[in-house]
Amino acid sequence: MAKLRSRSSRFEKKKIVFASAKRKTVSQKLRDSESFLTILSIFCLTIIGVSYIFQTNSMATSGYEVEEYQNRLDALRNDNQNMKNEEAELRSIKNLEDEKGRLCEVDSSEIDYVTYTDTAVAMRR
């Protein structure tokens, strides 16, 4: 019997522990869930704010890079146009005639053609 009483006292202690534990009411659960939702909302807004700042920074940096590349492209287009103008100037008839005079070439008004009567290139002796 002593063993039965000790077991029953053990069960009674557990019942007392369960009975002394506070059960949350619906309003307490609602308050806990509201605080959880508030903390979750603040966390989400913080994440959204930080990502917005990083995205804005990235776009600003990209804008500066695009502007730099656009300036470089404009400079290359100007260089290209200058080279085309220089090429056209160098290919002009006036420059070609001046260059011909500088190289001391003569006009080719008289043209002498060399004609070969024999088809053999080398002769045998």
C-alpha positions in Angstrom: 0.0 0.0 0.0 2.8 2.3 0.7 3.9 2.1 -2.9 0.5 3.0 -4.1 0.4 6.0 -1.9 3.7 7.2 -3.2 2.6 6.8 -6.7 -0.6 8.6 -6.1 1.3 11.5 -4.4 3.5 11.7 -7.5 0.5 12.0 -9.7 -1.1 14.6 -7.4 2.1 16.7 -7.6 1.9 16.7 -11.4 -1.8 17.6 -11.2 -0.9 20.5 -9.0 1.9 21.7 -11.4 -0.6 21.5 -14.3 -3.3 23.2 -12.3 -0.9 26.0 -11.1 0.3 26.7 -14.7 -1.5 29.7 -16.1 -3.6 29.2 -19.1 -3.6 32.1 -21.6 -6.9 33.6 -22.4 -8.0 34.5 -25.9 -7.2 38.2 -25.3 -3.7 37.4 -24.0 -3.0 35.2 -27.1 -4.3 38.1 -29.2 -2.0 40.6 -27.5 0.9 38.2 -27.9 0.1 37.8 -31.6 -0.3 41.5 -32.1 3.2 42.1 -30.6 4.6 39.4 -32.8 3.0 41.0 -35.8 4.3 44.4 -34.8 7.8 43.1 -34.5 7.5 41.2 -37.8 6.2 44.4 -39.5 9.1 46.5 -38.2 11.5 43.8 -39.3 10.0 43.7 -42.8 10.0 47.5 -43.1 13.6 47.6 -42.1 14.6 45.0 -44.7 12.6 46.9 -47.3 14.3 50.2 -46.4 17.8 48.8 -46.4 17.2 47.1 -49.8 15.8 50.4 -51.2 18.9 52.2 -50.1 21.2 49.6 -51.7 19.2 49.7 -54.9 19.2 53.5 -55.1 23.0 53.5 -54.5 23.5 50.9 -57.2 21.4 52.9 -59.7 23.3 56.1 -58.9 26.6 54.3 -59.4 25.4 52.8 -62.7 24.3 56.3 -63.8 27.8 57.7 -63.3 29.3 54.8 -65.2 26.9 55.2 -68.1 27.7 59.0 -68.2 31.4 58.2 -68.2 31.0 55.7 -71.1 28.8 58.2 -72.9 31.5 60.8 -72.7 34.1 58.4 -73.9 31.9 57.4 -76.8 31.4 61.0 -77.8 35.2 61.6 -77.7 35.8 58.5 -79.9 33.2 59.7 -82.3 34.9 63.1 -82.5 38.3 61.4 -83.1 36.7 59.2 -85.8 35.2 62.3 -87.6 38.6 64.1 -87.4 40.3 61.1 -88.9 37.7 60.9 -91.7 38.3 64.5 -92.5 42.0 64.1 -92.5 41.7 61.0 -94.8 39.5 63.0 -97.2 42.0 65.8 -97.3 44.9 63.5 -98.0 43.0 61.7 -100.8 42.1 65.0 -102.5 43.4 65.6 -106.0 45.3 68.7 -105.0 47.3 66.8 -102.4 48.0 63.9 -104.8 49.3 66.3 -107.4 51.5 68.1 -104.8 52.9 64.7 -103.7 53.6 63.8 -107.3 55.6 67.0 -107.7 57.4 66.4 -104.5 58.5 62.9 -105.6 59.8 64.4 -108.9 57.7 62.2 -111.1 57.1 63.1 -114.7 53.8 63.2 -116.6 53.2 60.1 -118.6 52.1 61.8 -121.8 54.4 59.6 -123.9 54.0 56.0 -123.3 56.5 53.5 -124.8 55.5 49.9 -124.8 58.1 47.1 -124.9 57.3 44.4 -127.3 59.0 41.0 -127.6 59.1 39.3 -130.9 60.7 36.1 -129.7 58.8 33.9 -127.2 61.9 32.3 -125.8 63.2 33.6 -122.6 66.7 32.0 -122.6 68.7 30.8 -125.5 70.9 27.8 -125.7 74.4 28.0 -127.2 
